[in-house]
C-alpha cells in the first residue's frame, strides 16, 4: 500500500470525526461545526508519534490519571476538563511546571469531544457522569478510560458496552487490580483448581467513614459551574457542607461505599468465581448508623448475590471495626481445600483449612499503560479491564442497592426471619451476627428506634438484565435524565 499523504490522512480523520458526530447527540447541542478545522493535525498510528489525551475530572482520582499518563513518552495531555475552573486551571499550571507543556483548560466536556486531535479521553468525574462521558466520547470517535463504577445505574452500563461494540472503540475500566501480577497469579491459582471447589467469594469494605455533617442549604464553590456538575442528575439545592467527594454518600450522584471502594472487591469476587453474568437473586440489608447527617447511603451494608451454584457476599462497614480473616478491604475466596485472602490490589495469601499460610502472591502492574497499548494497537482484546467486565461488576453493586432502597425498617428478629429463606454457601445468619456485634462495639444497639433496613429479595433475569414482573425494581434500573444530559436508552 502506498504511503498516505498528509492531506489524505487529514481528510480521512475529518470524515471519521464528522460521521461520528453526525450520529451522536452532540451535534444538536452546537458541537461539531467547529470540529473540522482545516489546520487540525492528522491522527497518526505511528508509535513514534504522540497520542493526545484529555482528562476529565481532575480534583481527586484524576490526578492519578495525570501522573500515570505523564509517564508515557508517546502520550501528551493536551486538554484538562473540570466543572470547577479553579481546580482545572491549577492542574494545568502544575502540568506545565512538570512537563513544560500547558494543556488547554475547558469547563464543558463537550468542548473536548469537538476537538478532532484528541485520540482518547480519561475520566474520573463523579459517578453520575461516568456513562454519559464515555458514550459521548466514543460517539465523537475517542477511545475511553473510565473510572469505576462505570455507571450510576444498571442500564447506563449496558449502554456503554453497546456503544463500544457498535462504534469499535477501546474502552477500559479503572479496576486496576486486573493488571497487577499478584492478583492475576492469585486468580489463576483459583481457576486451575488449586483451592479446590469454589462456591463462595466474600468482598470486604471495612473503611471508616465519619459523618459528613448535618443537612442544610449550601452554595457550591463560585468556581464551579453547578449546572455542568449536576449534568444528568437533577439541578437540586446543595444539601451537604463539603461539595467535593461527599457526593459519594448521596443517591443522585453516588452509590455509597458499595459503588465507591466496593466495586473493586465486587469485581474481584466475580472474577474469582468466574461468573460472567449478573446474579439470579439479590438481597441487601443495612443502615446509616452512628450519626445523623446529610448522607443518604448506608454506612453498614450486607449484599447477598445468588448465582445458583455460586454466591457472592459483600460487607460494607463504615464504623470502627477489626479485620476478618486478616482482611479489611479485600476479598476472601472460600475453597474446599482452603481459602484465599487478598488484602490489597495485588497482595494476598492462601491458607489451608487449618488457617496455616501456604502461598503468597505479590506483584504490581500498570492498568493505564495497558490501556494505551490497546489504543496503540486498536485492539480491544488486549484490555485487561474491558468495559463488559466493568459493567457486570458495577451492576452487581447497583442491584444490591436497589434491593436496599426497596426495603423496610425491621427489628433484629424480623431480619433474621427474612434471611431464613436465603440459602447459600455462606452462613447468612453468621454474617448477620458478626455485623450486629460490630454495631454493638460502636454502641449502636438495634431496637424499635434504631432498626435495620431489610431489602427486598429480588429475582433477576441476567439475560434481559431486568427484574421480571417487578415494576418498582425495574424503575430503579435507570433514572430520569435532565436535558440535554441524557444517556440514550438505545445505542
N, C-alpha and C positions, 0 to 999 in steps of 0.2 A: 504494500500500500504506500503510495507517495505521501510524503510529509505534508500535513496541512499547513497552509499559510496562516499568519496571524489573523488576517481578515476572515478566513473561513472558520477558524476556531471561534472567533468572536461572534460570527453570525449564528453558529450552532448553539453557543451558550445563550445568546439573546432569544433564539427561538424556543429553547427548552424552558427558559425562565418565563417567557410570555405565555406558553402553553400551561405551565403550572399555575400561574397567576389567574389565567382566564378560567381555570377550573375550580378556583378557590373562592372563599368569601371575601378575600382581601380586596379584590378589585372594586367591589361595591362600596368599600369603605374609603375609597380615594387612593388606594395603593395600587401600584402597577404602572401608572402613567410615566413616572419618572424613573422607573427601574431600568429602562433600556437606553441609558446614556451611551452615546456613540464612543466615548472615550473609556468605557469600562474595560478593565483588563480581561483577557480570556482566562477561563479556568483551566489550569494545567493539571495533567495527571503525572507529570514527571516527578520522581522522588527528589529531584534537585530543586524543585520549586516549593515555596511555602503554601500551605493551606491557610486560608484566612478564616478565623472563627470569631463569633460574637458570644459573649457570656451574658446571660440574662438572669438577674437576681444575684447581687454580689455582696450583700451585707454580711452573711454568715458562711454557710456552706459554699457559696460561690467563690469565696476567697481560696478555698482548696482547689477548685477548678482552675483558677488563675495560676496557682502555684504549679499544678501538675502540667498544664498545657504549656506553660512558660519554659518548662524543661526541654521541650522538643524544639530542635533547630528547624524542623520542617513545618512548624506551626507559628503563626503570628496572630496575637489577639488584636483584632482590628476594630472591634466595637464593644462597648460596655453599655448595658441597658439596665436601668433600675427605676422603679417608681419613685424612689427617694433620690432627688437630684444631688443632695449633699453627699450621700453615700456613693453614688455613681461617679461624681466628679472627683471625689477624694481617691477612689480606687484608680481612676485614670492617671492621676498625678503619681500615685505610688508605682504604677506600671512604668510610667515614663522614667522615673528615677532609677528603676532597677534594670530596665531593658534598653533605654534610650529611645523608645518609640512610644508615643502617647496615643492610645486608642481614641476613637471618636465616641463621645457620650451621647446617648439618646434616652429619653424618658419613656417613650412609647415603643414597645417591641415591634409594632407594625413597620416602623422605620427601618428596623433591621431586616425584615423579610423582603422589603422592596429593593434591597441592595444586592445586585446580581454577583458581586465579587465575593460575597460571603459563602464559603463552602459548607460550613457546619455551624450549628449553634449548640451551646451547652447551657442548661437551665437549672437553676436552684431557687426558683420562686417559691412562695407559699404553695401548699398542696392544691388549693382550688384553681390555680393557674396551670398546673403541670400539663394536663391533657390538651388544652386549647393551644398552649405554646408549642407543644410538639406537633400537633396537627397542622397549625398554620405554617410552621417552619417547613414541614415536609411538603405541603401544598405549594410552597414557594421554591421548592427544589433544593432544600437544605437537608443534610443529614443531622441527626439529633442525638445528643447525650442528655437524658432526662433523669432528674433525681427521683429517688423513691419517696413515697409511693408514687407510682406513675400517674395515679388518678385520684380524684376525690370521691368517686363512686364507681360501681362496677361497670356501668355502661360506657363511661369515658375510656376505661382501659381497653375494652374491646374495640372501640373506635380508633384508638392509636394503632393497635395491631393491624386493623384493616387498612389504615392509611399507609403504613409502612409496606404492607404487601402489595397494595394496589399501585402505589407510586414508585415502588422499587427503591425505597430509601433505607439507609443504615440507621438503626435506632437502638441505642444501648441504654440500659437501665443502671442507675447508680447503686447496685448491690455489689459492692467491691469485694466481698468475700468470695465471689465466684472466680476471681482472678488470683487469689492467693494460693501459693503452693501447698501450704499446710492444710487449708480447707479442702482443696482438690484431692490431696492424698487421703484425707480422712474419709471423704465421700467414696473414693474408690475402695477403700478398706471395707466400708459398709456394703457397697454394691456387689462386691465379689464374695460376699457371704462369710467374711471372717468374724463378724459379730453374731453369726447365727441367723435365725429367723427374726426379722424386724417388723413389728406391727405398730409401734408407738414412738412418736417423737414429741418432745416437750420443749417449747420455747419459753425463755425467761426474760423478762424485762423488769428486773428489780432495780429501779433507778429513782432515787429520792427526788421528789418534785414538791417544793414548798408552795404555799398559797401565792396566787398572783394578785391578791388584793381585792378589796370589795368592788362590786359592780357600781358603776356610776356613769356620768356623761363626760367624755374627754374629747379633746381635739387632737387630730392627727398632727404630727410634726409639720411645720409650714413648708418644709422642703419636699413633702410627699404629695403627689397627685393622687388624691384618695379615690377618685373615680377610676383611674387606671389600676390602682392597687386592688380595689374590690373586683373589678373585671366581671367574671362570670357570676360572682356572688351578689346578693342584694346590696344596694348602696344604703347601708343601715348606719345608725349612730354608733360611734365607738364606745364600747362599754368597759374596756379593760384599761388599766393605768399604763402599762407598758405596751406601746404599739407594736414593736418588733418582737418576734419569737413567740410571745404568749398567745398568738393566734392559734397555735397548735391545740389549745385546750378549749376552743370554741367551734361548735359544729359547722357553721357556714364556711369556715376556712381550713380547719384541720381535722384530724381523725384520732386525736388523743395519742397516748404513747403506743397504742397498738399499731397505728399507722405512721408513727414518727420513728422511734427506735425499733419497735417490734417488727416492722416489716422485714428488717434484715433477718431476724431469727425465724420468722414465719417462712421466709424463702428457704432458709437452710433446712428447716424441718421437712418441707415439701420435697426438697432435693434429696434429703437422706432417705425418705420413704419412696422416692421415685414415682410420685403421683403427679400426673400431668393434666389434671383437670380439677375443678372445684369439688367441694365435698357434697355428699348427698343429704346430710343433715348438719345443722349447726345450732348451738345454744350458747348464750353468754350470760354471765351474771356479774354483779359488782356494785360499785357506787363511788361517789366522790366523798371520801371520809376524812375526818380530822380537822377540817376547816370549811367555812362557807365563803366563797369568793366569786369572782366573775367567770371562773372556769365552768364549763358545762360537761366536759368529757370525764369518764371515770378515772380515778387515780388508783383504783383497785379493781381488777377485772380478770375473769377467767373465761376463756373461749374454748369450746369443745367442738372439733370437726370430726365427723364420721364419714369415712370414705368406703365403708362396707367392711373390708378386711383389715383396714389400717385406720389409725386415728392420729390426730394432732391435738394436743392440749397446750394452750398458751396462757401464761400467767403474767399479769402486769401488777406491780406493786410500787406505788409512789411514796409510801411512807417508809420510815426506817425499818430495815429488815436485814436478816442474815442471809447467807447463801443456801443453796440447795444442791447437794452433791458437788460442792466446790464451785458452783456457778452462780453468778448474779445476773449478768447479761450474757446469755449464751443459749446453747441447746443441749439437750440430753436425749440420746438415741438409745432406746432400750432394745437389746437383742437377747435371744435365748442363751447365748454363751457369754454375755457380759453387757457392758454399756459404754457408750462414747460420750464424753463431756467436752464440748468446745467452749472455752471461756473467753474467746476473743474472735476477731475476724479471721484469724489464721492459726491459732494455737489451741491444742487440746490433748486429751489423754484418753486412752482406752483402759477400762478397768474390767477385771474378771468378775464372776458372780459373787466373789467374796470381798469385792471392793479393793483388790490389790491392783496397782497400776502396772500395766504390761506393755504399753506402747505409747509414745508421744508423737505429736505432729507439730511442726513449726515451719514457717516459711511464708514470705510475703509475695507481692506481685503488684502490677500496676494496671488497674482497670481502665484508666484514661488512655494509656498508651495502647492497650488492646483495641480500644475504640478507634483511635487514629489509624492504626494498622489496617483495620477493617475498612475504614473510609478510603484509605490509600488504594486498597485492592478492590474497592467497591464490591465487597464480598461479605454479605451478612452472616454467612456460615462461620466466619472467623470470630464472631462476637461471643464472648463468654457470659454476657448478661443480656441476651436478646429480649426484645420488647414483650414477646409472648410470655416468657418466664416472669417478667416483671408484672404483667397484667394479672396472671394467675395468683401470684403471691400477694399482690396488693388487694385483689378481690377477696381473698380469704380474710383479710382484715376488715374489709367493708361488710361482708355478710355477717361477721361476728358482731360488728357494731349495729347492724340492722336488727339482729335478734335482741340486743341490749335495749335499743331505742323503743322496741315494741313491747318491752317488759312492763311488769307491775311491781310496786313495792310489796315485799313479803318479809315475814319474820324468818328466823333460822330454821324452825321446824318445817315451815311451808316450803322453803327452798330445798331442804333435804328430800321431801316428798316429791318435788318436781324433778329432781335429779335421778330418782329411782328408776325412771323409765329410760335413762340414758345408759345403755350397756355397751361398754367399750373395753379395749385392752387396758385402759387406765382405770384405776380405782377412783372414780369421780368423788366418792364420799371422802376419801382420804385427802384429795386435793382441796375439797371444801374445808375440811377440818384444819389443815395446815394454814389455809388463808384466814380462817377465823382466828386461829391462835396469833397470827401476825397482827391482826387488828387489835386483839386483846393486848398485845405487847405495846401497842401505840395508844392504849387507853380508849379505844373505840369499842364500845360494848353495844351489840345489836339488840334492840328491843323494839317496843312499839313506836318509839320516837325516832330511832335510827335504824333503818331497815335496808335489806338488800334490794337491788333492782334485779328481779328474776326475768331474764329474757325469754321470749317465746321460742319453743322448739320448732325450728323451721325446716321443712322439707324443700330440697333444692334440686333442680334439674341441671346437671353440669353441661348438657349438650346445648340447651337453649339459653342457659345462664339466667333462668327465671325461677320464681317460686310458684309452682303450679297451684292455681286456684286461690292465691293469697294476694289480693289487690293491695292491701296496706303495705306488705313487704315489697311488692313489685314497684310501688310508687317510690320507694327509697333506693331503687337501683339507679336512679338518675336524679336530676333536680330541675327546677325551673331556672332558666338562664335569663340574664339581663342583656338585652340587645345593646350593642352589636356583638357582645362577647358570648356567642352561642356555640357550644360544642354540637356539631351536627349529629343527628340521630342515625344517619346512614352515611357511609363513605362511598 
